[in-house]
Amino acid sequence: MKVIVIGATGNLGLRLVAALLTHGHTVVAYVRSTKKLESLLSAAIYNRVTVVQGDATDSISIKKAILEGNCDAVINAAGLAALPPWAKSDLPEIFRAVVKGVREAGVEREKPLRAWFLGGLGVLQFPGSDSMLSNYVPIYLEHRQNLQLLKSLPPNTIDWSMLCPATMTPESAEINVPSKSSHGPLVANATSPPAWQDSWIKHAPLIGRTVSCAMNAPRYETTLEQNADFIASDLRSLESEWKGVTVGVIDASR
Protein backbone atom coordinates (compact mmCIF):
# COMPACT_ATOMS: atom_id res chain seq x y z
CA MET A 1 0.00 0.00 0.00
CA LYS A 2 1.16 3.55 -0.67
CA VAL A 3 0.88 5.56 2.54
CA ILE A 4 1.41 9.26 3.17
CA VAL A 5 2.64 10.17 6.66
CA ILE A 6 1.80 13.73 7.65
CA GLY A 7 4.24 14.92 10.29
CA ALA A 8 6.96 12.41 9.42
CA THR A 9 9.70 14.27 11.34
CA GLY A 10 7.97 13.84 14.70
CA ASN A 11 8.78 11.17 17.27
CA LEU A 12 5.97 8.91 16.09
CA GLY A 13 6.22 9.98 12.46
CA LEU A 14 9.82 8.79 12.12
CA ARG A 15 8.93 5.41 13.56
CA LEU A 16 5.90 5.17 11.30
CA VAL A 17 8.16 5.63 8.29
CA ALA A 18 10.39 2.78 9.49
CA ALA A 19 7.47 0.50 10.40
CA LEU A 20 5.68 1.10 7.10
CA LEU A 21 8.82 0.25 5.10
CA THR A 22 9.33 -2.82 7.27
CA HIS A 23 5.80 -4.02 6.45
CA GLY A 24 6.37 -3.54 2.72
CA HIS A 25 4.48 -0.29 2.21
CA THR A 26 5.56 2.54 -0.08
CA VAL A 27 5.96 5.76 1.90
CA VAL A 28 5.34 9.41 1.09
CA ALA A 29 6.57 11.72 3.86
CA TYR A 30 4.75 15.05 4.13
CA VAL A 31 6.95 17.39 6.17
CA ARG A 32 7.51 21.04 6.90
CA SER A 33 11.25 20.68 6.26
CA THR A 34 12.85 18.15 3.92
CA LYS A 35 16.26 19.01 5.35
CA LYS A 36 15.12 18.13 8.85
CA LEU A 37 13.81 14.74 7.72
CA GLU A 38 17.05 14.06 5.85
CA SER A 39 19.02 14.85 9.00
CA LEU A 40 16.92 12.46 11.10
CA LEU A 41 17.03 9.44 8.79
CA SER A 42 19.95 7.49 7.40
CA ALA A 43 20.59 7.99 3.69
CA ALA A 44 19.52 4.40 3.04
CA ILE A 45 16.08 5.03 4.57
CA TYR A 46 15.65 8.59 3.28
CA ASN A 47 16.30 7.47 -0.30
CA ARG A 48 13.46 4.93 -0.04
CA VAL A 49 10.92 7.63 0.78
CA THR A 50 9.18 10.16 -1.45
CA VAL A 51 9.37 13.47 0.40
CA VAL A 52 6.87 16.31 -0.04
CA GLN A 53 7.41 19.64 1.68
CA GLY A 54 4.26 21.36 2.91
CA ASP A 55 2.32 22.82 5.81
CA ALA A 56 0.11 20.48 7.85
CA THR A 57 -2.50 23.25 8.10
CA ASP A 58 -2.79 23.56 4.31
CA SER A 59 -5.59 21.25 3.15
CA ILE A 60 -5.00 22.08 -0.52
CA SER A 61 -1.35 21.01 -0.32
CA ILE A 62 -2.31 17.86 1.58
CA LYS A 63 -4.91 16.95 -1.03
CA LYS A 64 -2.39 17.60 -3.81
CA ALA A 65 0.24 15.41 -2.14
CA ILE A 66 -2.24 12.56 -1.76
CA LEU A 67 -3.43 12.73 -5.36
CA GLU A 68 -0.05 13.29 -7.00
CA GLY A 69 1.45 10.54 -4.87
CA ASN A 70 -1.44 8.23 -5.73
CA CYS A 71 -1.67 7.34 -2.04
CA ASP A 72 -4.04 4.66 -0.76
CA ALA A 73 -3.89 5.64 2.91
CA VAL A 74 -3.05 8.54 5.18
CA ILE A 75 -1.60 8.69 8.69
CA ASN A 76 -1.74 11.98 10.53
CA ALA A 77 1.06 12.19 13.08
CA ALA A 78 1.30 16.00 13.08
CA GLY A 79 0.45 18.20 16.03
CA LEU A 80 0.26 17.77 19.80
CA ALA A 81 -2.76 18.36 22.00
CA ALA A 82 -2.48 20.84 24.86
CA LEU A 83 -2.46 19.14 28.26
CA PRO A 84 -4.39 21.56 30.53
CA PRO A 85 -8.11 21.93 29.75
CA TRP A 86 -7.76 25.72 29.34
CA ALA A 87 -4.76 25.59 26.99
CA LYS A 88 -4.79 25.71 23.19
CA SER A 89 -2.53 24.23 20.52
CA ASP A 90 -2.45 24.12 16.74
CA LEU A 91 -3.64 20.50 16.70
CA PRO A 92 -7.32 21.25 15.97
CA GLU A 93 -6.32 23.43 12.99
CA ILE A 94 -4.01 20.71 11.69
CA PHE A 95 -6.66 18.05 12.26
CA ARG A 96 -9.32 20.00 10.34
CA ALA A 97 -6.95 20.62 7.44
CA VAL A 98 -5.94 16.96 7.21
CA VAL A 99 -9.54 15.76 7.35
CA LYS A 100 -10.52 18.27 4.66
CA GLY A 101 -7.61 17.30 2.41
CA VAL A 102 -8.23 13.57 2.84
CA ARG A 103 -11.96 13.93 2.27
CA GLU A 104 -11.57 16.04 -0.87
CA ALA A 105 -8.93 13.70 -2.28
CA GLY A 106 -11.35 10.82 -1.77
CA VAL A 107 -14.11 12.70 -3.57
CA GLU A 108 -11.83 13.32 -6.53
CA ARG A 109 -10.70 9.69 -6.52
CA GLU A 110 -14.37 8.62 -6.14
CA LYS A 111 -13.34 6.35 -3.31
CA PRO A 112 -12.88 7.12 0.40
CA LEU A 113 -9.30 6.94 1.59
CA ARG A 114 -8.14 4.83 4.52
CA ALA A 115 -6.86 7.07 7.30
CA TRP A 116 -5.40 6.69 10.79
CA PHE A 117 -5.57 9.61 13.21
CA LEU A 118 -4.09 10.00 16.68
CA GLY A 119 -6.21 10.70 19.73
CA GLY A 120 -5.58 10.01 23.39
CA LEU A 121 -6.70 7.67 26.13
CA GLY A 122 -9.19 10.27 27.32
CA VAL A 123 -11.55 9.92 24.34
CA LEU A 124 -12.09 6.25 25.05
CA GLN A 125 -15.18 5.35 27.04
CA PHE A 126 -15.08 4.38 30.70
CA PRO A 127 -15.75 0.61 30.51
CA GLY A 128 -19.42 -0.21 30.85
CA SER A 129 -20.56 3.35 30.19
CA ASP A 130 -21.00 5.95 27.45
CA SER A 131 -18.85 8.51 29.27
CA MET A 132 -15.37 9.43 28.09
CA LEU A 133 -12.44 8.92 30.45
CA SER A 134 -11.66 12.63 30.04
CA ASN A 135 -14.94 13.42 31.81
CA TYR A 136 -13.16 12.26 34.96
CA VAL A 137 -9.58 13.31 34.18
CA PRO A 138 -10.01 16.46 32.04
CA ILE A 139 -6.73 16.67 30.12
CA TYR A 140 -5.87 16.75 26.40
CA LEU A 141 -9.44 17.80 25.68
CA GLU A 142 -8.67 18.89 22.11
CA HIS A 143 -8.86 15.24 21.12
CA ARG A 144 -12.58 15.34 21.91
CA GLN A 145 -13.37 17.93 19.26
CA ASN A 146 -11.19 16.10 16.76
CA LEU A 147 -13.13 12.89 17.35
CA GLN A 148 -16.41 14.77 17.04
CA LEU A 149 -15.27 16.05 13.64
CA LEU A 150 -14.62 12.51 12.43
CA LYS A 151 -17.96 11.28 13.75
CA SER A 152 -19.78 14.14 12.02
CA LEU A 153 -18.50 13.18 8.57
CA PRO A 154 -21.12 11.89 6.13
CA PRO A 155 -20.93 8.13 5.47
CA ASN A 156 -18.37 6.87 2.95
CA THR A 157 -16.19 9.98 2.98
CA ILE A 158 -13.15 8.74 4.97
CA ASP A 159 -12.46 5.22 6.24
CA TRP A 160 -11.00 6.52 9.48
CA SER A 161 -9.67 5.02 12.68
CA MET A 162 -8.39 6.88 15.74
CA LEU A 163 -5.61 5.27 17.76
CA CYS A 164 -5.88 6.35 21.41
CA PRO A 165 -2.73 5.48 23.35
CA ALA A 166 -1.73 6.89 26.71
CA THR A 167 1.90 7.95 27.16
CA MET A 168 4.20 6.75 24.37
CA THR A 169 7.93 6.44 25.00
CA PRO A 170 10.78 5.65 22.58
CA GLU A 171 12.56 2.32 22.82
CA SER A 172 15.55 3.66 20.93
CA ALA A 173 16.74 6.96 19.47
CA GLU A 174 17.84 5.13 16.32
CA ILE A 175 15.51 4.70 13.34
CA ASN A 176 16.21 1.45 11.53
CA VAL A 177 14.65 -0.67 8.79
CA PRO A 178 13.64 -3.32 9.48
CA SER A 179 12.23 -1.77 12.62
CA LYS A 180 12.36 -3.82 15.79
CA SER A 181 10.64 -3.69 19.16
CA SER A 182 11.80 -5.33 22.35
CA HIS A 183 8.16 -5.41 23.47
CA GLY A 184 5.38 -7.65 22.23
CA PRO A 185 2.56 -6.53 19.93
CA LEU A 186 -0.17 -4.35 21.36
CA VAL A 187 -3.52 -5.71 22.46
CA ALA A 188 -6.32 -3.53 21.12
CA ASN A 189 -9.97 -2.90 21.80
CA ALA A 190 -12.57 -0.71 20.11
CA THR A 191 -14.15 2.19 22.00
CA SER A 192 -12.85 1.43 25.51
CA PRO A 193 -9.44 0.48 26.98
CA PRO A 194 -8.54 -3.22 26.80
CA ALA A 195 -7.85 -5.16 30.00
CA TRP A 196 -9.25 -2.46 32.27
CA GLN A 197 -8.87 -3.36 35.95
CA ASP A 198 -12.28 -2.83 37.48
CA SER A 199 -12.66 -2.01 41.16
CA TRP A 200 -15.32 -1.22 43.72
CA ILE A 201 -13.72 2.20 44.00
CA LYS A 202 -15.60 3.39 40.92
CA HIS A 203 -18.79 3.43 42.99
CA ALA A 204 -17.42 5.94 45.50
CA PRO A 205 -19.49 9.13 45.32
CA LEU A 206 -18.09 11.99 43.21
CA ILE A 207 -14.49 10.77 42.95
CA GLY A 208 -14.85 7.02 42.32
CA ARG A 209 -14.37 7.00 38.56
CA THR A 210 -11.66 9.65 38.73
CA VAL A 211 -9.67 7.49 41.14
CA SER A 212 -10.29 4.41 38.98
CA CYS A 213 -8.95 6.24 35.92
CA ALA A 214 -5.89 7.44 37.82
CA MET A 215 -5.18 3.90 39.04
CA ASN A 216 -5.46 2.40 35.57
CA ALA A 217 -3.76 5.07 33.44
CA PRO A 218 -0.10 4.07 34.10
CA ARG A 219 -0.84 0.54 32.83
CA TYR A 220 -1.49 1.91 29.34
CA GLU A 221 1.97 3.29 28.69
CA THR A 222 3.25 1.93 25.37
CA THR A 223 6.20 2.63 23.09
CA LEU A 224 6.33 4.68 19.92
CA GLU A 225 7.64 1.65 18.07
CA GLN A 226 4.72 -0.53 19.18
CA ASN A 227 2.14 2.00 18.04
CA ALA A 228 3.87 2.55 14.71
CA ASP A 229 3.98 -1.19 14.11
CA PHE A 230 0.29 -1.54 15.04
CA ILE A 231 -0.78 0.98 12.40
CA ALA A 232 1.61 -0.29 9.73
CA SER A 233 0.43 -3.85 10.29
CA ASP A 234 -3.23 -2.85 10.09
CA LEU A 235 -2.68 -1.09 6.76
CA ARG A 236 -1.55 -4.31 5.14
CA SER A 237 -5.25 -4.87 4.44
CA LEU A 238 -7.99 -2.41 3.48
CA GLU A 239 -10.46 -4.59 5.39
CA SER A 240 -9.60 -3.35 8.86
CA GLU A 241 -11.68 -4.21 11.91
CA TRP A 242 -10.94 -0.75 13.29
CA LYS A 243 -12.74 1.42 10.73
CA GLY A 244 -14.92 4.11 12.21
CA VAL A 245 -13.90 3.57 15.85
CA THR A 246 -11.53 4.76 18.53
CA VAL A 247 -8.92 2.14 19.41
CA GLY A 248 -7.46 1.61 22.86
CA VAL A 249 -4.18 -0.29 23.22
CA ILE A 250 -2.17 -1.92 25.97
CA ASP A 251 1.20 -3.64 26.15
CA ALA A 252 0.29 -7.13 27.34
CA SER A 253 3.92 -7.87 28.16
CA ARG A 254 4.05 -5.18 30.89
Sequence and secondary structure as in RCSB ss.txt:
>XXXX:A:sequence
MKVIVIGATGNLGLRLVAALLTHGHTVVAYVRSTKKLESLLSAAIYNRVTVVQGDATDSISIKKAILEGNCDAVI
NAAGLAALPPWAKSDLPEIFRAVVKGVREAGVEREKPLRAWFLGGLGVLQFPGSDSMLSNYVPIYLEHRQNLQLL
KSLPPNTIDWSMLCPATMTPESAEINVPSKSSHGPLVANATSPPAWQDSWIKHAPLIGRTVSCAMNAPRYETTLE
QNADFIASDLRSLESEWKGVTVGVIDASR
>XXXX:A:secstr
 EEEEETTTSHHHHHHHHHHHHTT EEEEEES HHHHHHHS HHHHTTSEEEE  TT HHHHHHHHHHTT SEEE
E      SSTT   SHHHHHHHHHHHHHHHHHHHTS EEEEEE  GGGSB TTSSSBGGGTS  STHHHHHHHHH
HTS TTSEEEEEE  S EE S S   SS   SS  EEEEESS TT    GGGGSTTTHHHHHHHHHGGGG EEHH
HHHHHHHHHTT S  TTTTSEEEEEETT 
